[in-house]
Amino acid sequence: MLSCFLTPKQKGLIKKLRINKNLNQNFTAVLDHVTNTYKQVVCSGAATIIIHNDHVVLEEYLGNQSITKGARPIQEDTQFHVASVRKSYIGFAVAYAVNYGYINDIDDLVLRYKPELDPEVWKDTSIRHLLTHTHGLDEKEGITYREYPQGENWSYKKIGIQMLTDIVEQTTGMTVSDILHKQVFKPLRFTETDWYSKTHEKIADVILTYDQDKYWQISTSTKGDAMNMYVSARELACWGYLHLNEGNIEGDQIVPKRIISLATELQSPSHLDENLPQNGFLWFVKDLPALNTEIGEDVPKGSYQILGYTGVTLLVIPQERIVAVRMFNSFGSPEGYNYLDDVRSFGNTVLSCLEKVTK
């Protein structure tokens, strides 16, 4: 946890991830961008944090945790529903399983680990395909079917994520949550990152955009396999900072470097259309200048990003030693708002601020 984010009591307990705060006005354009998005989407609160060259250069909180009267203001310990950002934690758990030999290789076929699956449907589908959203499978009314041949297209489907969490638990004997608590949350004393079955006072409500969204519900599972992960802006920044430093904090290798490199380096099939999104272990990575990337065109090669349906975004740019976080408690995109254009613009804005810093 970043020491500049800690209460006096916490400072006496935590010895890692000390990052000084050195706010820099050159990054106000990022705050302006987040504020503009905050006004466009249906939400009650937002937060943004930027770490650059081992210093917090921007930290701001906007609005309240809900739309109810007297709602708690968004603040340092507010936890946002991170939606698909949770996949970066699942990717870490898979990388852990590979690093320690529980999974032999990501090119292993899924049927090697799940022989009970329909062999015709899952034939030739590998763990790599699951990690890079290129498995070509979907599910309807409990029936799994193939949309396209594995490795030949890209599609963002829930079925691949669920299979990865099942394989992690089966091979390691631990849930995704177990692995993350053991390897990261406990060593770094994270107290604002977890999967919850019940709400509490520090959780921001998810503000629904349309009436039909009222049927959306979070899971009660706390195994790390479901859509009920909540994280504070400061601990999401810490998560990104751990990756930026390849698992090493102040000379202490918190997690093996290979786990981070597996998760954040390009893992998409080599023959995949170069204009499709590119992935590591579920992270979006910047390699070729793909037309359909979620990462801004100005963001340099080697960067990686994870984003969620609630508007939460974590961008890591190793070349510039920067971690950028934005968080909202929205749900989906209202009419007239283009989520992908906005998230690309967020990354580009971060880069434009860096240009000011270096002048």
N, C-alpha and C positions, 0 to 999 in steps of 0.2 A: 504494500500500500504506500502511496506517496506520502512522505512525512508532512508535507505542507497541507495535506488534507486531514490530518489527524487531530483528535481531541488530545488534551494533555494526558489523560488516562491511557489512551491508545499509544501515545508516543513512548510511554514507559514499557510497553509490551512488545512493540514491533521494531525490528532491527534491519529490515530489508526494504528495498525500493525507496531509498531516500532521494527525493528529487526536489531541488530548490525551486521556489516560485520566482520568476523574473518576468512579469507581465510586459508585453511588448505591443505598443500601439500599431505596429505594422500589421498585426493580425486582426485588426478591427473589421476588415472586410469579411472575414469568416463569420464573425458575430453578426454582421449585417445580413449575410446570406442565411444563417440559421434563423434569425429573426423574421426574415422575409418568408421562409418556409413555414415557420410557426404561425404566421398570419394567413397562409394559404390553405393549410390542411386543417382538419377538424381535430383539435387537441386542446388541452388546457395548460400544458407545460412543455418546457424544452430545456436542454442543457448542452453545453459544448465545452470541450477541453482540447487544447493543443499542447503537445510536448515537442520541443525542438531543441536539439543538442543538449539533452538531459536536463532541460528546464521547462517548467510549465509557463508557457507564454500567453495563454488565454484560458480563462475559466469563468464561465457565466451561467447563471440559472434564471429561467424565465417562467412566470406564471405559477400555477398551483397544481397539486396532485390530482384534483378532480374539479368538476364543475359545480359541486355542492357549495352552499354558502358556508363561509368560514373554513374552507378547505386548507389543508397544510400547504405552505409554499414549497415549490420545488427547491431543494437545497442539496448540500454535499452528499447526504446519505439517502436521498430519494432513489428508489429502485424502479427502473423502467422495464416493462415487458419487452424483451429483445427479439422476439419472434425468431426469424431464421438466422439471426446472429448466433444463436445457440449451436448452429452447425459447425462453427469454428471450434467449439469445445468437443463436439462429436469427432471432428477431424483429428483433434489432438489425441483422443482416446484410441482411434484407429492407429495413429502413428505410434502411440505407446505400445499397442499390441504387436505392431510390425517390428519395432525396435527391440523388443524383448523376446521375439520369436514365437509369440502366440499365433500370429498370422505369418505364414512362411514368406509370402510375396503378394503384392497387390495384383499381380497378374494371375494369381490362383483363381480358379473358377468358383463362383458362389456355391455350386453344387458340391464342391469338395467339403465345405463346412455345413451345408444344409442339404443333405442328400434326399430329404423328404419332400423337397420342392418338385413341381412338375418338370421333368427333364426336357420336355419339348419347349416349354415356355422359357425356361432359364438356360437353355443350352448355350454354351460359349459366352455367357455373361460373367465377367470378372469383377473382382473387388475394385479394380481401377475404374471400370465403367460406373460403378455405384458412386465412387468418390468424385467423379467428374461430370455427373449428370448425363452420361452418354449410354446408359443401359437400355434405353428404348422401351421400357416397361411402364405400364400404368395399371390401375386397379379400379374396378367398378363393382359395387355391391358384393365385395369380398372376392371377386374373381380377378386374378391377374392375367393380363393379356399383353401382347407385344404390339407396340405402335410402329416401330421401325427396327431394323437390324442393329444390334449392339455396336457401339463405336462409330456409327455413321451419321449421327445427328446429336443434338443437345436439347434436353427438355428437363424442366425443373419439377420433379415429381416426388411426392412424399414417400412412395414405396421404397425407393433406394435408401432413404435415410433410416427408415425403420429396419430394413435388412441389415444395415451397418451396425446399428445399436444391438441387434440380436446377435450378430456374429461376434462383436466385442464381448458381450456378456457370456456367450457360450465358450469362447476360447480362453478368456482370462479368468473367468469365475467372478468377475467384478462388473458392476454396472458402470456406465459412463460417469455417473455422479461419484461413485466410489473412487474411480481413477483420478478424476479432477480434484477431489478433496485431498486425496493422498499426495498427489504429485505437485499440486499448485496451491489450492486454497489454504490448506493448513500451513505449509512452509511459508507462505507469504501473508498469512493471517487475514485472508479475505473474509469479511463478515457481511458483505453486501452483494454477494454473488451466489445464487442458489436456485434450485427448483423447488417451488412451493406448492403445497396442496391447499393452503389457506392464505388468505390475504392478511396483511398487518399494516400498521400505521405508516410505515415508510414506503409502501408500495403505491405507485401512481396508477390510478384507474386507466384502463384502456378506453378511450373515447371513440365510440362507434360512429361511422360516417353515415350509413344508411340503415333504414328500418330492418332490412333483411339480415343485417349483421348481428342482430340481437340473438341469433341462434348460435353465434360463436361462443365457445366455452373453452376454458383451459382445462387441462387434464389434472387429475389428482395424483398421478404418478410422480414420484420424486427420484426416479432412477436415472434421469437425464435423457430419457427417450421421448419426451413429449413437449408440447408447446406451453410450458409454464415456467420458463426461466426469467428471472428478474435480476438486473444488475444496475449498480449505480454508475454514473458517468465516470467517476474517478477510478472505480475498479475496472471498468471496461478499458479505460486508458492504460491502467496497469497491465491488463491482459495484452494489449497491443505492445506495450513497452517491453514486456517479457519476450515477446516474439522478435521485436526489433533487436534486442540484445542476445538473440539466439539462445535464450534460456539462462544466460549468465547475469547475475546481479551482484555488483560490487565484488567481482572475483569469485563468487560462489555459483557453481553450475547447478542451478535449482533443478533443471531438467536436462537430459542429454541434448546436445546440440542437434543430433540427428533427428530427434522428434520434431523440432522446429523446422528443420530444412525439408523433411518429408512433407510436412503439412503445407509449407508456403512456396515450394518450388513447383514449376509447371509439371503436371502429371497427366494432362489430357492426352488421349491417343494421338500418336504422331501424324496419322493420316486424316485427322478431323479437319473439316473445312476451316481455313484460317480466319474466317470472318465470324465464326461462332465464339461464344464466351469461352474463356480458358480457365482451368481450375487446377489448384493443388489438391490437398485433402479437404475438399468442399470450399475452401477460400477461393475467391476470384483472384486470378493473378494477371499481371500485365506482362505480356511477352510480345507477340505480334500485334500490329495495330488493327485489331479486329473491329469490324463495323458494329457488331452487336455486343461489345463489351459494356459492362456496368461501370467501368473506371474511366474517368475523364481523359480526353485525348492528350492533355498536357502532362499528365502524370507519367513519370519515367518508367521504363522497363525495369522489372524486378520488384515493383510495388505489388501489394496485395490488399484486398478489401473484403469485408463481409457486411451484409446489409439485411435488414428485416422489414416486414410488412408494416410495422409500426413506425417506420421512418428512421429507425436507429441505424447508424453507419459507423464502422470502424475502418479507417484507412491507415496503412503503414507504408511509409516511403523510405526504405533503407538508404537509398542514395543520398537523401537529404537529412537523415537522422530525425525523422518526424513521425509522430502518431497524432492522428486527428479523429476526434469523436464528436458526433452529434446525436442527440437523443430527443425523441418526441413520444408522447403517449397517444398518437393517432392510430387509426386502423384503416389501411387502404388509402385510395386516392380519390378525392372528391372530383366532380366534373370540372374540367379545365386545368387540372393539375397533372403534369407529366412527371411521374416519380423518377423514371430513369434519366430524363434530361436534368432533373434537379440534382440527383446524386452525382452525376458526371460533373455538373457545374460546381458542386461542392468541392470535389477534388481539384478542379481547375483553379478555383478561388484560393485554395490552400497554396498551390504553386505560385500564383500571382503575388501572394503575400511574401513568399520566400524570396522572390525577385527583389522586393523592396528591402528586405533584410540584408541581402548581399551587396546592395549598391553602396 
